[in-house]
Amino acid sequence: MPFPFDNSYARLPGAFFAAVEPTPVSAPVMIRLNHVLATQLGLDVARLDSPEGLAILSGNKLADGSEPVAMAYSGHQFGGFSPQLGDGRAILLGEVVREDGVRHDIQLKGSGPTPFSRRGDGRSALGPVLREYIVSEAMAALGVPTTRALAAIASGDSVRREALTPGGVFARVAQSHIRVGTFQWFAARKDHINLKVLADYVIDRHYPGARHDEHPYRALLCGVIERQARLIAHWMQLGFIHGVMNTDNTSVSGETIDYGPCAFMDSYHPAKRFSSIDHQGRYAFASQGPIAHWNLTRFAETLLPLLNDDTDQAVAEAESALDTFTGIHQMELERRFTAKIGIEDGNADDGTLLEQLLSAMAEGGADFTLVFRHLSDALDSGNDDNVTSLFDQPKAITAWLSRWRTRLHNVDRHQAVALMRRMNPVFIPRNHRIEEAIQAGNNGDFAPFHRLNEVLQHPFAEQAVFAEYELAPAPDEVVHATFCGT
């Protein structure tokens, strides 16, 4: 079989999902199949890269062993609670287990309506398919825990959004698609029996160590808190803005999920946002840590019946766990950002040094990725021109560079440069390059999409042949807003 399915989620009670099959598309064409990922998952790459594989990955044929379901979940969207969301345009085909025992979901997005579609068509435009493929695979190459892209497919059908646009199907892989919103689904219905079934399932699948803890559900809460705290710090190290950090987009496995109106910053500003629907800046760059804490508080609320029979004691246990978030997140932020400027073992004064740099970058309109990458070149060569040229007023950064060099005076220069080059990528999926790939793809030209994916597979390496992809956008190329795929 092309997929050796073992479908544990489909064996859960019926309240967890709706059984539904994908709706066929008219003329599927494989745009890109992720051969490396397929091999890692132990899949039959040759069969996936055949007409049979295309039929399965486009939703036109069910693979043997598939038990397709749309997952049920609720969620807070921009702070407002929706008791019924669920997979409205995604269908979980099944699960495969790698040789190392790690279980992965195989899911199709854009594969037709489900009982959760809420009058939607269940389809995806081609642009969001290309965007999610590019960004999720770039994040994986950058070392960020993330869902993965198995395939991008043109459906041959048009979908109506603002206007008619080409459609697509995206094959996504995740350690699971269980979200904070999945727990909220049962909590909102006061279904404590299935809430416990879900918690036990997540423990067994993602946090097996918690099973042996004296307080397994508190251990689960602490595990999810820690993974999210570290994940958001990793995003911020790279200048990534998720754009729609709703609780239904918060994965309990600790993976980045749902690349809708996401973006990597060009010029730095802590209040930077891109999402066209984030009118108040709720999910702006610097707000991502506090929002993650807010989402985790909603998660903790769902677990109260499992934490303790005494409500007051359950609340106290939840609050104690939630209090750890800020410390973990801040420590991880400090570790990552001090490494970005060549400091492996930071001290209390390094936080001030970093704040001064980021303030200068915000005031000077400096490119986030290029400043940090060129700092390593400046330290290596002693020439600051490539850094100072990134600022509107070069003098604004020269004093900081002097303080930074003083701080690194007793640090081995070669080790500091090597550290910085491990932490600061040369290439990120810049918004204007993604838009270039999407516009070309909508016109049937996928060469820019393939080229961008190739560049981003080696983000920390200098690639002279792709030097143009390092550059910040020209003024007329700047992307000011990004959009959801629905």
C-alpha positions as CSV (number, residue, x, y, z in Angstrom):
1,M,0.0,0.0,0.0
2,P,1.3,3.5,-0.7
3,F,0.2,4.4,2.9
4,P,0.6,1.8,5.6
5,F,-2.2,3.3,7.7
6,D,-2.9,2.6,11.3
7,N,-5.7,5.0,12.2
8,S,-5.9,5.5,16.0
9,Y,-7.9,8.7,15.9
10,A,-10.6,7.0,13.8
11,R,-10.9,4.4,16.6
12,L,-11.9,7.1,19.1
13,P,-15.6,7.7,19.9
14,G,-17.8,9.2,17.2
15,A,-18.0,12.5,19.0
16,F,-14.4,13.3,18.0
17,F,-15.1,13.5,14.2
18,A,-17.4,13.1,11.3
19,A,-16.8,10.4,8.8
20,V,-16.6,11.9,5.3
21,E,-14.8,11.1,2.1
22,P,-13.0,13.6,-0.1
23,T,-14.9,15.1,-3.1
24,P,-13.1,14.4,-6.4
25,V,-11.6,17.2,-8.4
26,S,-11.8,17.4,-12.2
27,A,-8.2,17.4,-13.5
28,P,-5.5,17.1,-10.8
29,V,-1.9,17.8,-11.7
30,M,1.0,17.1,-9.3
31,I,2.9,20.4,-8.8
32,R,5.4,19.1,-6.3
33,L,5.8,15.9,-4.3
34,N,8.1,16.0,-1.3
35,H,10.2,12.9,-2.0
36,V,12.4,13.4,1.1
37,L,9.5,13.6,3.5
38,A,7.8,10.6,1.9
39,T,10.9,8.6,2.3
40,Q,11.3,9.6,6.0
41,L,7.7,8.5,6.6
42,G,8.4,5.1,5.0
43,L,6.0,5.7,2.1
44,D,6.2,4.1,-1.3
45,V,7.6,7.2,-3.2
46,A,7.3,5.6,-6.7
47,R,3.6,4.8,-6.2
48,L,2.9,8.3,-4.8
49,D,4.6,9.7,-7.8
50,S,2.3,7.8,-10.2
51,P,-1.2,8.3,-11.4
52,E,-2.4,6.2,-8.5
53,G,-0.6,8.4,-6.0
54,L,-1.9,11.6,-7.7
55,A,-5.5,10.2,-7.4
56,I,-5.1,9.5,-3.7
57,L,-3.4,12.8,-2.9
58,S,-6.0,14.9,-4.8
59,G,-8.9,13.1,-3.1
60,N,-10.0,11.3,-6.2
61,K,-9.4,7.8,-4.8
62,L,-9.2,6.4,-1.3
63,A,-6.1,4.5,-0.5
64,D,-6.5,1.0,1.1
65,G,-6.7,1.3,4.8
66,S,-7.8,5.0,4.8
67,E,-10.6,5.9,7.2
68,P,-11.3,9.6,6.3
69,V,-12.6,11.9,8.9
70,A,-13.1,15.6,9.5
71,M,-12.0,16.4,13.1
72,A,-14.3,18.2,15.5
73,Y,-13.1,21.2,17.4
74,S,-14.1,24.6,18.8
75,G,-12.0,27.7,19.2
76,H,-11.4,31.3,20.2
77,Q,-11.0,33.3,17.1
78,F,-9.6,36.8,17.7
79,G,-10.8,36.4,21.3
80,G,-14.4,35.4,20.5
81,F,-15.5,31.8,21.2
82,S,-17.0,29.7,18.5
83,P,-18.4,26.5,19.9
84,Q,-18.4,24.6,16.6
85,L,-15.6,24.9,14.1
86,G,-14.1,21.7,13.0
87,D,-12.4,20.7,9.7
88,G,-14.4,22.6,7.2
89,R,-12.1,22.1,4.2
90,A,-9.7,19.4,5.5
91,I,-10.0,15.6,5.8
92,L,-7.7,13.3,7.8
93,L,-7.0,10.3,5.6
94,G,-5.3,8.3,8.2
95,E,-2.0,7.9,10.2
96,V,1.3,6.3,9.4
97,V,4.0,5.2,11.9
98,R,7.6,5.8,11.1
99,E,10.3,3.3,11.9
100,D,11.1,5.3,15.1
101,G,7.6,4.8,16.3
102,V,6.4,8.4,15.8
103,R,2.9,8.6,14.4
104,H,2.0,11.1,11.7
105,D,-1.3,12.3,10.3
106,I,-1.8,12.4,6.5
107,Q,-4.4,15.2,5.8
108,L,-5.8,16.8,2.7
109,K,-6.8,20.4,2.6
110,G,-9.1,21.7,0.0
111,S,-10.6,18.2,-0.5
112,G,-14.3,19.2,-0.4
113,P,-17.1,20.0,2.0
114,T,-17.5,18.3,5.4
115,P,-20.3,18.6,8.0
116,F,-18.2,21.4,9.5
117,S,-18.0,23.5,6.4
118,R,-20.7,26.0,7.5
119,R,-21.9,26.6,4.0
120,G,-18.4,26.8,2.7
121,D,-17.2,25.0,-0.5
122,G,-14.6,23.0,1.3
123,R,-12.1,23.9,-1.4
124,S,-8.8,25.8,-1.4
125,A,-7.5,28.3,-3.8
126,L,-4.2,27.4,-5.3
127,G,-2.4,30.4,-3.8
128,P,-2.8,29.2,-0.1
129,V,-1.6,25.7,-1.2
130,L,1.6,27.1,-2.6
131,R,2.1,29.4,0.4
132,E,1.7,26.7,2.9
133,Y,4.0,24.4,1.0
134,I,6.7,27.0,0.8
135,V,6.5,28.3,4.4
136,S,6.0,25.0,6.2
137,E,9.0,23.4,4.4
138,A,11.1,26.6,5.0
139,M,10.2,26.4,8.7
140,A,11.3,22.7,8.8
141,A,14.6,23.6,7.2
142,L,15.1,26.4,9.7
143,G,14.6,23.8,12.5
144,V,11.2,25.0,13.7
145,P,8.7,22.3,14.9
146,T,6.1,22.4,12.2
147,T,3.5,20.6,10.1
148,R,5.0,19.5,6.8
149,A,4.1,19.6,3.1
150,L,3.8,16.2,1.4
151,A,2.3,17.5,-1.9
152,A,0.9,20.5,-3.7
153,I,-1.7,19.7,-6.4
154,A,-3.6,21.9,-8.9
155,S,-7.2,20.7,-8.9
156,G,-8.1,21.8,-12.4
157,D,-11.2,23.5,-10.9
158,S,-11.8,27.1,-10.2
159,V,-13.0,28.3,-6.7
160,R,-14.7,31.6,-6.0
161,R,-13.2,33.9,-3.4
162,E,-13.1,37.6,-4.2
163,A,-13.2,36.3,-7.8
164,L,-12.7,33.0,-9.6
165,T,-9.3,31.7,-9.0
166,P,-7.5,28.4,-9.7
167,G,-8.0,25.7,-7.1
168,G,-5.6,23.3,-5.4
169,V,-5.3,20.5,-2.8
170,F,-2.6,20.4,-0.2
171,A,-1.4,17.2,1.4
172,R,-0.2,18.0,5.0
173,V,1.6,15.9,7.5
174,A,1.6,16.5,11.2
175,Q,2.5,14.6,14.4
176,S,-1.2,15.2,15.0
177,H,-3.8,17.8,14.2
178,I,-5.2,18.0,17.7
179,R,-5.6,21.5,18.9
180,V,-6.4,23.5,22.1
181,G,-9.8,23.9,20.3
182,T,-10.2,20.1,20.3
183,F,-10.2,20.1,24.1
184,Q,-12.6,23.1,24.0
185,W,-15.0,21.1,21.9
186,F,-15.7,18.7,24.8
187,A,-15.3,21.3,27.6
188,A,-18.0,23.5,26.0
189,R,-20.3,20.5,25.9
190,K,-19.4,19.5,29.5
191,D,-18.5,16.1,28.1
192,H,-16.0,15.2,30.7
193,I,-16.0,11.5,29.7
194,N,-14.7,12.2,26.2
195,L,-12.5,15.0,27.6
196,K,-10.7,12.4,29.6
197,V,-10.5,10.1,26.6
198,L,-8.9,12.9,24.6
199,A,-6.4,13.8,27.3
200,D,-5.4,10.2,27.7
201,Y,-5.0,9.9,23.9
202,V,-2.8,13.0,23.8
203,I,-0.7,11.8,26.7
204,D,-0.1,8.4,25.0
205,R,0.6,9.9,21.6
206,H,2.7,13.1,22.5
207,Y,3.6,13.1,26.2
208,P,4.1,9.4,27.2
209,G,6.2,10.4,30.2
210,A,3.1,12.1,31.8
211,R,1.4,8.7,32.1
212,H,3.8,7.8,34.9
213,D,3.5,11.1,36.7
214,E,1.6,11.2,40.0
215,H,-0.5,13.9,38.4
216,P,-0.7,13.0,34.7
217,Y,-3.1,15.7,33.5
218,R,-1.0,18.4,35.2
219,A,2.0,16.9,33.6
220,L,0.2,17.2,30.3
221,L,-0.6,20.8,30.9
222,C,3.0,21.6,31.8
223,G,4.3,19.7,28.7
224,V,2.1,21.7,26.3
225,I,3.0,25.0,28.0
226,E,6.7,24.3,27.7
227,R,6.5,23.3,24.0
228,Q,4.5,26.4,23.1
229,A,6.7,28.7,25.1
230,R,9.8,27.4,23.3
231,L,8.0,27.3,19.9
232,I,6.9,31.0,20.0
233,A,10.5,32.0,21.0
234,H,11.8,30.1,18.0
235,W,9.4,32.0,15.7
236,M,10.4,35.3,17.0
237,Q,14.1,34.5,16.6
238,L,13.4,34.3,12.9
239,G,11.1,37.3,12.6
240,F,8.1,35.1,11.9
241,I,4.5,36.3,12.5
242,H,1.9,33.6,12.5
243,G,-0.9,36.1,11.9
244,V,-3.9,34.0,13.3
245,M,-3.0,32.5,16.7
246,N,-6.5,31.4,17.5
247,T,-6.9,28.5,19.9
248,D,-8.0,26.2,17.0
249,N,-4.6,27.0,15.5
250,T,-2.6,26.1,18.6
251,S,-1.4,22.5,18.3
252,V,-1.0,20.5,21.5
253,S,1.9,18.6,19.9
254,G,3.9,21.9,19.9
255,E,4.1,22.1,16.1
256,T,3.4,25.3,14.0
257,I,0.1,24.7,12.3
258,D,-2.1,26.6,9.7
259,Y,0.0,28.9,7.6
260,G,-2.7,31.4,6.6
261,P,-1.9,35.1,6.8
262,C,1.6,34.4,8.1
263,A,4.7,36.4,7.2
264,F,8.4,36.9,7.9
265,M,9.2,40.5,8.7
266,D,11.3,42.5,6.3
267,S,12.0,45.8,8.2
268,Y,11.7,45.2,12.0
269,H,9.1,46.7,14.2
270,P,7.7,45.0,17.4
271,A,4.1,46.0,16.4
272,K,4.5,44.6,12.9
273,R,1.4,42.7,11.6
274,F,0.4,41.5,8.2
275,S,-2.9,39.6,8.5
276,S,-5.6,41.5,6.6
277,I,-8.2,40.4,9.2
278,D,-6.1,41.4,12.3
279,H,-7.4,44.9,12.5
280,Q,-6.4,45.5,16.1
281,G,-2.9,44.0,15.9
282,R,-3.9,41.2,18.3
283,Y,-1.4,38.8,16.7
284,A,1.4,41.4,16.0
285,F,5.0,40.2,16.3
286,A,5.7,41.2,19.9
287,S,2.2,40.1,21.1
288,Q,2.8,36.4,20.2
289,G,4.2,35.4,23.6
290,P,1.3,37.0,25.6
291,I,-1.2,35.6,23.2
292,A,0.3,32.1,23.5
293,H,-0.1,32.4,27.3
294,W,-3.7,33.5,26.8
295,N,-4.4,30.5,24.6
296,L,-2.8,28.2,27.1
297,T,-5.0,29.6,29.8
298,R,-8.0,28.6,27.7
299,F,-6.4,25.1,27.5
300,A,-5.9,24.9,31.2
301,E,-9.6,25.8,31.7
302,T,-10.6,22.7,29.7
303,L,-8.5,20.5,32.0
304,L,-9.9,21.7,35.3
305,P,-12.3,18.7,35.7
306,L,-9.3,16.4,35.3
307,L,-6.8,18.3,37.5
308,N,-8.7,18.0,40.7
309,D,-12.2,17.2,42.0
310,D,-12.0,20.3,44.1
311,T,-12.5,23.3,41.8
312,D,-10.5,25.7,43.8
313,Q,-7.6,23.3,44.0
314,A,-7.8,22.6,40.3
315,V,-7.7,26.3,39.5
316,A,-4.6,26.7,41.8
317,E,-2.9,23.8,40.0
318,A,-3.6,25.3,36.6
319,E,-2.4,28.8,37.7
320,S,0.8,27.3,39.1
321,A,1.5,25.6,35.7
322,L,0.6,28.7,33.7
323,D,3.0,30.8,35.9
324,T,5.9,28.9,34.4
325,F,5.2,30.1,30.8
326,T,6.7,33.5,31.0
327,G,9.9,32.3,32.6
328,I,10.4,29.5,30.0
329,H,9.5,31.8,27.1
330,Q,11.7,34.7,28.2
331,M,14.7,32.4,28.9
332,E,14.3,30.8,25.5
333,L,14.0,34.3,23.9
334,E,17.1,35.5,25.6
335,R,19.1,32.4,24.7
336,R,18.2,32.6,21.1
337,F,18.6,36.4,20.7
338,T,21.9,36.6,22.5
339,A,23.2,33.8,20.3
340,K,22.1,35.9,17.3
341,I,24.7,38.5,18.3
342,G,27.4,35.9,19.1
343,I,27.0,35.4,22.8
344,E,26.5,31.9,24.0
345,D,26.5,32.5,27.8
346,G,24.7,35.7,28.4
347,N,24.5,37.9,31.4
348,A,22.0,40.5,32.8
349,D,23.4,43.3,30.7
350,D,23.0,41.5,27.4
351,G,19.2,42.1,27.5
352,T,19.9,45.8,27.5
353,L,22.3,45.4,24.6
354,L,19.7,43.5,22.6
355,E,16.9,46.1,23.4
356,Q,19.2,48.9,22.1
357,L,19.8,47.0,18.9
358,L,16.1,46.2,18.3
359,S,15.2,49.8,19.1
360,A,17.7,51.1,16.6
361,M,16.4,48.7,14.0
362,A,12.8,49.8,14.5
363,E,13.7,53.5,14.3
364,G,16.0,53.0,11.4
365,G,13.7,50.8,9.3
366,A,16.4,48.1,9.1
367,D,15.8,44.6,7.7
368,F,15.5,42.0,10.5
369,T,17.2,39.1,8.7
370,L,19.9,41.1,7.0
371,V,21.0,43.0,10.1
372,F,21.6,39.8,12.1
373,R,23.2,38.0,9.2
374,H,25.5,40.8,8.3
375,L,26.6,41.2,12.0
376,S,28.5,38.0,11.6
377,D,30.2,39.3,8.5
378,A,31.1,42.5,10.3
379,L,32.6,40.6,13.2
380,D,34.5,38.3,10.8
381,S,35.9,41.1,8.6
382,G,35.9,44.1,10.8
383,N,34.0,46.1,8.1
384,D,30.6,47.4,9.3
385,D,29.4,48.9,6.0
386,N,27.0,46.1,5.1
387,V,25.3,46.6,8.5
388,T,25.2,50.4,8.7
389,S,23.9,50.6,5.1
390,L,20.7,48.9,6.2
391,F,19.7,51.8,8.5
392,D,18.1,55.1,7.4
393,Q,20.6,56.9,9.6
394,P,23.8,54.9,9.7
395,K,25.1,56.8,12.7
396,A,22.2,55.4,14.8
397,I,23.9,52.0,14.8
398,T,27.6,52.8,14.9
399,A,27.6,53.5,18.7
400,W,25.9,50.2,19.3
401,L,28.4,48.3,17.2
402,S,31.2,49.7,19.3
403,R,29.4,48.6,22.5
404,W,28.8,45.1,21.0
405,R,32.5,44.7,20.0
406,T,33.5,45.7,23.6
407,R,31.1,43.0,24.9
408,L,32.7,40.4,22.6
409,H,36.3,41.4,23.4
410,N,37.0,38.3,25.5
411,V,34.9,36.0,23.3
412,D,36.6,33.8,20.7
413,R,35.8,35.6,17.4
414,H,35.7,32.4,15.3
415,Q,33.3,30.7,17.7
416,A,31.1,33.7,17.9
417,V,30.9,34.0,14.1
418,A,30.1,30.3,13.7
419,L,27.4,30.6,16.4
420,M,25.8,33.6,14.6
421,R,25.8,31.9,11.3
422,R,24.1,28.9,12.8
423,M,21.4,31.1,14.3
424,N,20.9,33.7,11.6
425,P,19.6,32.5,8.2
426,V,20.7,34.0,4.9
427,F,17.4,33.1,3.3
428,I,13.8,33.3,4.5
429,P,10.6,32.9,2.6
430,R,10.2,36.6,1.9
431,N,6.7,37.8,1.2
432,H,7.4,39.3,-2.2
433,R,9.0,36.1,-3.3
434,I,6.0,34.0,-2.1
435,E,3.7,36.4,-4.0
436,E,5.8,36.1,-7.1
437,A,5.5,32.3,-6.9
438,I,1.8,32.4,-6.3
439,Q,1.1,34.9,-9.2
440,A,3.2,32.8,-11.6
441,G,1.5,29.6,-10.4
442,N,-2.0,31.0,-10.9
443,N,-0.9,31.5,-14.5
444,G,0.4,28.0,-14.8
445,D,4.1,28.7,-14.3
446,F,5.5,26.9,-11.3
447,A,9.2,27.5,-12.0
448,P,9.4,30.4,-9.4
449,F,7.6,28.1,-6.8
450,H,10.1,25.3,-7.4
451,R,13.1,27.6,-7.4
452,L,12.0,29.2,-4.1
453,N,11.6,25.9,-2.5
454,E,15.1,24.8,-3.5
455,V,16.7,28.0,-2.2
456,L,14.9,27.6,1.2
457,Q,16.0,24.1,1.8
458,H,19.5,25.4,2.8
459,P,18.6,28.7,4.7
460,F,21.8,29.1,6.6
461,A,24.2,28.5,3.7
462,E,25.5,31.1,1.3
463,Q,24.3,30.2,-2.2
464,A,25.9,32.6,-4.7
465,V,23.7,31.4,-7.5
466,F,20.6,32.5,-5.5
467,A,22.1,35.7,-4.1
468,E,19.1,37.7,-5.3
469,Y,16.9,35.8,-2.8
470,E,18.8,37.3,0.1
471,L,17.7,40.8,-0.7
472,A,15.0,42.7,1.0
473,P,12.1,43.8,-1.3
474,A,12.4,47.0,-3.3
475,P,9.8,49.7,-2.2
476,D,7.4,48.6,-4.9
477,E,7.7,45.0,-4.0
478,V,6.8,45.3,-0.3
479,V,3.9,43.2,0.8
480,H,1.8,45.0,3.4
481,A,-1.0,42.5,3.9
482,T,-1.4,38.7,3.8
483,F,-4.7,36.8,3.6
484,C,-6.4,33.7,5.0
485,G,-7.0,30.9,2.6
486,T,-10.7,30.7,3.3
